[in-house]
Amino acid sequence: MTKLGKSIELKRGATLKNRAVMAPMTNMMSFFDGTVTKDEIEYYALRSGEVGAVITAAANVQEIGKGWDGEIGVFDDRHIEGLAKLSAAIKKSGTKSILQIFHGGRMTHSSILKGKQPVSASAIKAERPDAEEPRALTEAEVLEVIEDFKSAAVRAVKAGFDGIEIHGANTYLIQQFFSPHSNRREDQ
């Protein structure tokens, strides 16, 4: 425990002022279109001063990947300005800012997606109440998702984030490709 307050240099050269990191926590504060709000900026600013790094709540890389209302968007260049304000608020006292990026896949609902059907690795419903059957992504769409994760990372860098975290757990899209329950594909 004596090391918690000491700085640490990461393998790629970034230095955290201490070893405490604020984990990503869903806060549902963004506007309906994924735009960061003033309240969200203040929320992170209040929590960032003492820790070495803050990892934001999940930011969706595609509109069809939105998991819930109030989620941060990083799927379009129009989000960069708000994300830059968010990153700057986190970094005000030397805290590193990390944007978590993800795609909800089948763990969303058409009511969240403005009537669009959720997508996944395969057309298999999640085992939870009110789950809808998703549409299986085509091979071309899978490649688009990969490109959209890359584009989201570029937007995060343009917005001034020090790093990104790819959310690949909690039964969201990346995990849906790894799970034999949700992935029954026979293509590449």
RAWO-V821602 format. One record per residue. N is the residue number from 1. SS is DSSP state (H for helix, E for strand, - for the rest). PSI is psi in radians with two decimals (* if undefined). OMEGA is omega in whole degrees, -180 to 180 (none if undefined). Layout:
BEGIN
n=N ss=SS psi=PSI omega=OMEGA
n=N ss=SS psi=PSI omega=OMEGA
END
This chain:
BEGIN
n=1 ss=- psi=-0.33 omega=-178
n=2 ss=- psi=-0.29 omega=-179
n=3 ss=- psi=-0.22 omega=-175
n=4 ss=- psi=-0.71 omega=-178
n=5 ss=- psi=-0.06 omega=-179
n=6 ss=- psi=2.59 omega=179
n=7 ss=- psi=2.80 omega=179
n=8 ss=E psi=2.37 omega=176
n=9 ss=E psi=2.23 omega=180
n=10 ss=- psi=2.85 omega=-175
n=11 ss=- psi=-0.58 omega=-178
n=12 ss=- psi=0.11 omega=174
n=13 ss=- psi=-0.26 omega=178
n=14 ss=- psi=2.52 omega=178
n=15 ss=E psi=2.24 omega=173
n=16 ss=E psi=2.39 omega=-177
n=17 ss=- psi=-0.38 omega=171
n=18 ss=- psi=3.10 omega=-172
n=19 ss=- psi=0.13 omega=178
n=20 ss=- psi=2.30 omega=-179
n=21 ss=E psi=2.31 omega=174
n=22 ss=E psi=2.06 omega=-179
n=23 ss=- psi=2.73 omega=178
n=24 ss=- psi=2.32 omega=180
n=25 ss=- psi=2.23 omega=179
n=26 ss=- psi=2.25 omega=179
n=27 ss=- psi=-0.26 omega=174
n=28 ss=- psi=0.80 omega=-176
n=29 ss=- psi=-0.16 omega=-179
n=30 ss=- psi=2.83 omega=175
n=31 ss=- psi=2.95 omega=-178
n=32 ss=- psi=-0.49 omega=-178
n=33 ss=- psi=0.17 omega=178
n=34 ss=- psi=0.00 omega=180
n=35 ss=- psi=2.34 omega=179
n=36 ss=- psi=2.44 omega=-180
n=37 ss=- psi=2.87 omega=176
n=38 ss=H psi=-0.73 omega=179
n=39 ss=H psi=-0.68 omega=180
n=40 ss=H psi=-0.73 omega=178
n=41 ss=H psi=-0.79 omega=179
n=42 ss=H psi=-0.67 omega=178
n=43 ss=H psi=-0.87 omega=-179
n=44 ss=H psi=-0.65 omega=179
n=45 ss=H psi=-0.70 omega=-180
n=46 ss=H psi=-0.41 omega=-174
n=47 ss=H psi=-0.07 omega=-170
n=48 ss=H psi=-0.35 omega=-171
n=49 ss=- psi=-0.66 omega=-173
n=50 ss=- psi=-0.33 omega=-176
n=51 ss=- psi=2.79 omega=-180
n=52 ss=- psi=-0.56 omega=180
n=53 ss=E psi=2.65 omega=174
n=54 ss=E psi=2.24 omega=173
n=55 ss=E psi=2.16 omega=-177
n=56 ss=E psi=2.97 omega=168
n=57 ss=E psi=2.88 omega=-178
n=58 ss=E psi=2.40 omega=176
n=59 ss=E psi=2.21 omega=-175
n=60 ss=E psi=2.41 omega=-176
n=61 ss=- psi=-0.22 omega=176
n=62 ss=- psi=2.58 omega=176
n=63 ss=H psi=-0.67 omega=-180
n=64 ss=H psi=-0.11 omega=179
n=65 ss=H psi=0.10 omega=-179
n=66 ss=- psi=2.18 omega=-176
n=67 ss=- psi=-0.50 omega=-176
n=68 ss=- psi=2.82 omega=176
n=69 ss=- psi=2.53 omega=179
n=70 ss=- psi=0.20 omega=-177
n=71 ss=- psi=2.51 omega=176
n=72 ss=E psi=2.45 omega=175
n=73 ss=E psi=2.51 omega=174
n=74 ss=- psi=0.39 omega=-175
n=75 ss=- psi=-0.02 omega=-177
n=76 ss=- psi=2.61 omega=179
n=77 ss=H psi=-0.42 omega=180
n=78 ss=H psi=-0.29 omega=179
n=79 ss=H psi=-0.27 omega=-173
n=80 ss=H psi=-0.75 omega=-177
n=81 ss=H psi=-0.86 omega=179
n=82 ss=H psi=-0.69 omega=178
n=83 ss=H psi=-0.62 omega=178
n=84 ss=H psi=-0.71 omega=177
n=85 ss=H psi=-0.69 omega=179
n=86 ss=H psi=-0.82 omega=179
n=87 ss=H psi=-0.77 omega=-180
n=88 ss=H psi=-0.68 omega=179
n=89 ss=H psi=-0.67 omega=179
n=90 ss=H psi=-0.68 omega=-173
n=91 ss=H psi=-0.03 omega=-171
n=92 ss=- psi=-0.53 omega=-178
n=93 ss=- psi=0.48 omega=178
n=94 ss=- psi=0.17 omega=177
n=95 ss=- psi=2.42 omega=177
n=96 ss=E psi=2.47 omega=-180
n=97 ss=E psi=2.28 omega=-179
n=98 ss=E psi=2.21 omega=179
n=99 ss=E psi=2.15 omega=176
n=100 ss=E psi=2.24 omega=180
n=101 ss=E psi=2.57 omega=-177
n=102 ss=E psi=3.07 omega=174
n=103 ss=- psi=2.20 omega=-176
n=104 ss=- psi=-0.43 omega=-178
n=105 ss=H psi=-2.34 omega=-176
n=106 ss=H psi=-0.06 omega=-177
n=107 ss=H psi=0.42 omega=175
n=108 ss=- psi=-2.90 omega=-175
n=109 ss=- psi=2.61 omega=180
n=110 ss=- psi=-0.47 omega=177
n=111 ss=- psi=-0.52 omega=176
n=112 ss=- psi=-0.55 omega=-175
n=113 ss=- psi=0.40 omega=178
n=114 ss=- psi=0.77 omega=175
n=115 ss=- psi=-0.14 omega=179
n=116 ss=- psi=2.58 omega=179
n=117 ss=- psi=2.34 omega=175
n=118 ss=- psi=2.80 omega=180
n=119 ss=E psi=2.79 omega=179
n=120 ss=E psi=-3.04 omega=176
n=121 ss=- psi=-0.73 omega=180
n=122 ss=- psi=2.90 omega=-178
n=123 ss=- psi=1.16 omega=-179
n=124 ss=- psi=2.18 omega=-180
n=125 ss=- psi=2.57 omega=171
n=126 ss=- psi=2.66 omega=180
n=127 ss=- psi=1.32 omega=177
n=128 ss=- psi=2.75 omega=-180
n=129 ss=- psi=2.50 omega=176
n=130 ss=- psi=0.22 omega=179
n=131 ss=- psi=2.46 omega=176
n=132 ss=- psi=2.67 omega=175
n=133 ss=- psi=2.16 omega=179
n=134 ss=- psi=2.87 omega=173
n=135 ss=E psi=2.34 omega=177
n=136 ss=E psi=2.29 omega=176
n=137 ss=- psi=2.47 omega=173
n=138 ss=- psi=2.89 omega=177
n=139 ss=H psi=-0.73 omega=180
n=140 ss=H psi=-0.67 omega=179
n=141 ss=H psi=-0.61 omega=176
n=142 ss=H psi=-0.75 omega=178
n=143 ss=H psi=-0.62 omega=176
n=144 ss=H psi=-0.72 omega=179
n=145 ss=H psi=-0.77 omega=178
n=146 ss=H psi=-0.81 omega=178
n=147 ss=H psi=-0.64 omega=180
n=148 ss=H psi=-0.56 omega=172
n=149 ss=H psi=-0.75 omega=178
n=150 ss=H psi=-0.78 omega=179
n=151 ss=H psi=-0.66 omega=178
n=152 ss=H psi=-0.70 omega=178
n=153 ss=H psi=-0.71 omega=178
n=154 ss=H psi=-0.76 omega=178
n=155 ss=H psi=-0.69 omega=179
n=156 ss=H psi=-0.74 omega=178
n=157 ss=H psi=-0.77 omega=178
n=158 ss=H psi=-0.56 omega=-180
n=159 ss=- psi=-0.08 omega=176
n=160 ss=- psi=0.13 omega=178
n=161 ss=- psi=2.55 omega=-180
n=162 ss=- psi=-0.32 omega=-179
n=163 ss=E psi=3.03 omega=175
n=164 ss=E psi=2.70 omega=171
n=165 ss=E psi=2.20 omega=177
n=166 ss=E psi=2.09 omega=-179
n=167 ss=- psi=1.89 omega=-178
n=168 ss=- psi=0.45 omega=-177
n=169 ss=- psi=-2.89 omega=174
n=170 ss=- psi=0.57 omega=177
n=171 ss=- psi=0.39 omega=174
n=172 ss=- psi=-3.12 omega=-165
n=173 ss=H psi=-0.80 omega=-178
n=174 ss=H psi=-0.81 omega=179
n=175 ss=H psi=-0.54 omega=179
n=176 ss=H psi=-0.51 omega=177
n=177 ss=H psi=-0.43 omega=180
n=178 ss=H psi=-0.40 omega=-174
n=179 ss=- psi=2.28 omega=176
n=180 ss=- psi=-0.28 omega=176
n=181 ss=- psi=-0.74 omega=-174
n=182 ss=- psi=-0.18 omega=-180
n=183 ss=- psi=1.86 omega=177
n=184 ss=- psi=0.43 omega=-178
n=185 ss=- psi=2.66 omega=176
n=186 ss=- psi=0.11 omega=177
n=187 ss=- psi=-3.00 omega=-178
n=188 ss=- psi=* omega=none
END
